[in-house]
Amino acid sequence: MKLELKKIGNSTGLILPKELLARLGLQQGDSVSVTEGPERTITLSAYAEDDEETMNLAREIMREYKNTMKALAK
């Protein structure tokens, strides 16, 4: 699906068609989480209250076990 970025006031926005919102279980006013991926990709998902806490915990664990993570990545 090709969507176009649009100027909205002094910002730029992406308007999602209502059919896509329905398939994703989202509606106007919902919050979404945006995750950057490799090669200029993004993932949108419904925002869950515990997302921030989970990400902070993951970052803390990755910092603590930095050397282990590097070794596992090889």
HUHU-V672889 format. One record per run of one state. SS is the DSSP state (alpha for helix, beta for strand, coil for the rest). FROM is the first residue (numbers start at 1). TO is the last residue. Records with the same first field share a line. If there is no record, write none. Layout:
# HUHU-V672889
SS: FROM-TO / FROM-TO
This chain:
# HUHU-V672889
coil: 1-4 / 9-10 / 15-17 / 25-31 / 38-40 / 47-50 / 65-65 / 74-74
beta: 5-8 / 11-14 / 32-37 / 41-46
alpha: 18-24 / 51-64 / 66-73
